Amino acid sequence: MVTRTVPESAVAVLREVAEVEVCDQDRPLTPDELRATVAGADGVVAMLHDRIDAEFVEAAGSQLKVVANVAVGYDNIDVPAVTGRGVTVTNTPGVLTDATADLAFGLLLSVTRRLGEAERLLRSRTPWNFHLGFMLGTGLQGKTLGIVGLGGIGQAVARRARAFGMHIAYTGRRRAAQEIEAELDARYLPQDELLRTADVISLHCPLTESTRHLIDDAALEAMKSTAVVVNTSRGPIVDEKALAAALKEGRIGGAALDVFENEPEVDPGLLELDNVAIAPHLGSATTETRTAMAELAARNVAAVLTGQQPLTPVTA
C-alpha cells in the first residue's frame, strides 16, 4: 500500500515483488482512514504526515513486514513500538541532501537581500527609483553561520556558506569527525555560545523531545539583534509564536522558514512580516530528488519482502 501518489518509477519497483495499491485520496489521510487503508498490507510506503504507531501496526495486521517513510526524518513514527512488533522501518537519507541545502541557502539569501520583499513591491506596482539607500540588505561575507546539527544536510549548507565567504561554527549532540571539521574549518561550540555569537542560526537537527521548541523565547533573546534563523528541518523545533514576536519587536533580524509547527498552517504573525522568507516545505522539491526518495523507499520495501536487508533501516 502506498498512502499517497508517488512517481510511477517507484510503483514499478514495487510491482516487481507485490500487488500494489496507491491511495487515490491526494491529501493526508485521517488516522482512521490511514488504518483502514493499510489493513492487510505486507508493506507500506508512507509519507511524513502519516502517523505510524502501535495502532497502525495492529490495524495493518500481523503480516505487515515493512514501513518505508518517504522522508529522511521519522518523527511521525513511533520506532520502538513499530520495530518491537517485528516490523522494519526505513527512511530516505542522502538523496535529498543537496536539494535541501540549496533551498536553505536560497531562503537565507532571500531574507538577507530582501528578495521577497522586493518582488512584492514590484508586483504591487508600487512606484520606485534607484538610490544608494534603496532596500538595503546585509551581506554574508565574513559572517558566522551557526549550524545546529552538522549531519549530511548541515555539512552541505556549510560548504555553500564557505563559497560565500562565511565562517562555520556548529553545535550538536556530538562533535563531527576531525576530517569534517578540517574540511569546513568548522568550530564546535556549546549551544548557548553558538546562539550568542552566530550571525545566522541554521537548524538541521531531527525533531525529538529534546529539540522541540529548541528555539524558544530564551534562545531568541540570547541571539544577536541582527541574527537570522533558518529552519529547513522540522517546524516544531521553533516556537513560531515566540519567533514572530521577536521578529516584530526587532529582537532578531530575520527568519527563513521552509517548515512550520502545524503544517499546512503558518502562524499569522509571521505572514505579516517582511523580514521573513517562507516556503511551503519545498526542501526536497525537485523532480530528481522526490523521484529518488520514492524509488529508495520502494527498493527498501522490495528488499524486505524478498527476504533481503533494507538499504536504509531505522533502528529504535
C-alpha positions in Angstrom: 0.0 0.0 0.0 1.3 3.5 -1.0 -0.5 6.1 1.1 -0.2 8.9 -1.5 0.7 9.3 -5.1 4.4 8.7 -5.9 6.3 8.7 -9.2 5.4 5.8 -11.4 9.1 4.6 -11.4 8.8 3.8 -7.7 5.5 2.0 -8.2 7.2 -0.1 -10.9 9.8 -1.3 -8.4 7.1 -2.4 -6.0 5.1 -4.2 -8.8 8.1 -6.5 -9.4 7.6 -8.1 -6.0 4.0 -7.5 -4.9 0.5 -6.4 -5.8 0.4 -2.6 -5.4 -2.3 -0.2 -4.4 -1.9 3.5 -4.4 -4.3 5.6 -2.3 -6.5 7.7 -4.6 -7.0 10.4 -1.9 -4.4 13.0 -2.8 -4.4 14.5 0.6 -3.2 13.5 4.1 -5.4 10.7 5.4 -7.0 11.0 8.8 -5.8 8.4 11.4 -9.0 6.3 10.9 -8.6 6.5 7.1 -4.9 5.5 7.3 -5.6 2.5 9.5 -8.4 1.3 7.2 -6.2 1.8 4.1 -3.3 -0.3 5.3 -5.3 -3.2 6.5 -3.9 -6.4 5.1 -0.8 -4.8 3.6 2.6 -6.6 3.7 4.4 -3.4 3.1 3.6 0.3 3.3 5.1 3.3 1.6 4.3 6.2 4.0 4.5 9.9 3.9 5.9 12.2 6.6 2.3 13.3 7.6 1.3 9.7 8.3 1.3 8.7 12.0 2.9 5.3 12.3 2.4 3.7 15.7 1.2 0.6 17.5 -2.4 1.1 16.4 -1.2 1.5 12.8 0.6 -1.9 13.0 -2.3 -3.6 14.7 -4.7 -2.2 12.0 -2.4 -3.4 9.2 -2.3 -6.9 10.6 0.3 -9.5 11.7 1.5 -9.9 8.1 3.0 -6.4 7.9 6.7 -6.6 7.4 8.0 -3.1 6.5 7.0 0.6 6.6 9.1 2.8 4.3 8.9 6.5 5.1 9.5 8.8 2.2 11.5 11.3 4.2 14.8 11.4 6.0 13.2 12.4 9.3 10.9 9.9 11.0 9.4 11.8 13.9 6.0 10.7 12.5 6.9 7.1 13.5 7.0 5.5 17.0 10.0 3.5 16.0 10.2 1.4 19.2 6.5 0.5 19.1 6.7 -0.5 15.4 10.1 -2.3 15.3 9.2 -4.0 18.6 6.3 -5.7 16.7 8.8 -7.1 14.2 8.2 -4.5 11.5 11.1 -3.0 9.7 11.2 0.8 9.4 13.2 2.6 6.7 13.8 6.2 5.7 15.4 8.1 2.7 18.6 9.7 3.8 21.3 11.1 1.5 19.2 11.5 -1.7 17.7 14.9 -0.5 20.8 16.4 0.9 21.8 18.8 -1.9 18.2 19.8 -2.7 17.5 20.8 0.9 20.8 22.6 1.3 20.1 24.6 -1.9 16.7 25.6 -0.6 18.1 26.6 2.9 20.7 28.8 1.3 18.2 30.2 -1.2 15.9 31.2 1.7 18.8 32.7 3.5 19.7 34.9 0.5 16.0 35.8 0.1 15.7 37.2 3.6 19.2 38.9 3.9 18.9 40.5 0.5 15.1 41.2 0.9 14.2 39.5 -2.4 10.7 38.5 -1.4 10.0 42.0 -0.2 11.4 43.4 -3.4 9.3 41.2 -5.6 6.2 42.1 -3.7 7.0 45.7 -4.2 7.2 45.3 -7.9 4.2 43.1 -8.3 2.1 45.6 -6.3 3.2 48.3 -8.9 4.5 50.5 -6.1 6.5 53.4 -7.6 10.2 53.1 -7.0 13.5 54.5 -8.2 17.1 53.6 -7.6 19.2 55.4 -5.0 22.1 54.3 -2.7 19.9 53.7 0.3 17.1 51.8 -1.5 16.1 48.4 0.1 19.5 47.7 1.6 20.1 44.2 2.8 23.0 42.6 4.5 25.9 40.7 3.0 27.1 37.2 4.2 30.8 37.6 3.6 32.7 37.4 6.9 29.6 36.5 8.9 29.4 33.3 11.0 27.0 30.6 10.1 26.0 28.6 13.2 24.7 25.2 12.4 22.7 23.1 14.8 23.3 19.5 13.7 26.3 19.0 11.4 25.0 15.9 9.7 24.8 15.5 5.9 22.5 18.4 5.2 24.2 20.7 7.7 27.6 19.9 6.1 26.2 20.6 2.6 24.9 24.0 3.8 28.3 24.7 5.4 30.0 24.1 2.0 27.7 26.5 0.3 28.3 29.1 3.1 32.1 28.8 2.7 31.7 29.6 -1.0 30.1 32.8 0.1 32.9 33.6 2.5 31.2 32.7 5.7 32.8 31.3 8.8 31.4 28.0 10.2 30.5 27.1 13.7 28.3 24.3 14.9 26.8 22.5 17.8 25.0 19.2 18.3 24.8 16.1 20.4 28.3 15.1 19.4 31.3 16.5 17.6 31.8 15.9 13.9 34.7 13.8 12.7 38.0 15.6 12.6 38.2 15.4 8.8 34.8 17.1 8.5 35.9 19.9 10.9 39.1 20.4 8.9 37.3 20.4 5.5 34.8 23.0 6.7 37.2 24.9 9.0 34.3 24.4 11.5 34.4 25.3 15.2 32.4 23.2 17.7 30.7 25.5 20.2 28.3 24.9 23.1 24.8 25.7 22.1 24.5 28.8 24.3 27.7 30.2 22.8 26.6 29.4 19.3 23.3 31.2 19.8 25.0 34.2 21.3 27.8 34.6 18.6 26.4 33.4 15.3 25.0 35.8 12.6 22.9 33.0 11.1 21.4 30.0 13.0 20.6 27.2 10.6 18.7 24.2 12.0 19.5 20.7 10.7 18.7 18.5 13.8 15.9 15.9 14.0 12.7 16.6 15.8 12.8 14.9 19.2 11.5 15.7 22.7 14.8 17.4 23.4 14.8 19.6 20.3 11.1 20.5 20.3 11.0 24.3 20.8 14.8 24.3 20.9 14.4 27.9 19.5 12.2 29.4 22.1 11.9 32.8 23.6 15.0 32.3 25.8 17.1 31.2 22.8 15.9 34.1 20.7 16.7 36.5 23.5 20.3 35.1 23.5 20.8 35.8 19.8 22.2 39.0 18.2 19.6 41.6 17.3 20.8 41.1 13.7 20.7 37.3 13.7 18.7 35.3 11.1 17.1 31.9 11.9 16.9 29.4 9.1 14.7 26.2 9.5 14.5 23.5 6.9 14.3 20.6 9.3 11.0 20.3 11.2 8.7 23.1 12.2 8.2 22.3 15.9 11.9 22.9 16.6 11.0 26.6 16.5 8.4 28.1 18.8 6.6 30.1 16.0 4.7 32.5 18.3 7.9 33.4 20.1 9.7 33.8 16.8 7.0 36.0 15.4 7.1 38.2 18.5 10.9 38.5 18.4 10.9 39.5 14.7 8.1 42.0 15.1 9.9 43.6 18.1 13.2 43.7 16.3 15.0 41.4 18.8 16.4 39.4 15.9 16.9 40.4 12.3 15.0 37.9 10.2 13.9 34.3 9.6 13.9 31.9 6.6 11.4 29.0 7.1 10.5 26.0 4.9 8.7 24.1 7.7 6.1 25.1 10.3 4.7 23.9 13.6 1.3 23.0 12.4 1.6 22.4 8.7 0.0 23.5 6.5 -1.0 26.3 8.8 1.5 29.2 9.4 1.4 31.5 12.4 -0.4 34.6 11.1 2.2 36.8 12.9 4.9 35.5 10.5 2.9 36.2 7.4 2.6 39.9 8.3 6.3 40.5 8.4 8.7 41.5 5.6 11.8 40.2 7.4 10.6 36.6 6.9 11.2 34.4 3.9 8.9 31.4 3.7 8.3 28.4 1.5 5.7 25.5 1.8 8.0 22.6 2.7 10.0 22.6 -0.5 13.3 21.4 0.8 13.4 18.2 -1.3 11.1 19.6 -4.0 13.0 18.9 -7.2 11.8 16.3 -9.7 15.0 14.4 -9.4 15.1 14.4 -5.6 11.4 13.5 -5.0 11.7 10.7 -7.5 14.9 9.4 -5.9 13.2 9.4 -2.5 10.2 7.5 -3.7 12.4 5.0 -5.5 14.6 4.4 -2.4 11.5 3.8 -0.3 10.3 1.3 -2.9 13.6 -0.5 -3.0 13.5 -0.8 0.8 10.1 -2.4 0.7 11.1 -4.7 -2.2 14.2 -5.8 -0.3 12.3 -6.7 2.9 9.5 -8.5 1.1 12.1 -10.6 -0.8 14.0 -11.6 2.4 16.9 -9.2 1.9 18.3 -6.5 4.2 16.8 -3.0 3.7 19.1 -0.3 2.2 18.4 2.4 4.8 16.9 0.9 8.0 15.9 3.0 11.0 16.5 1.4 14.4 15.0 2.3 17.8 
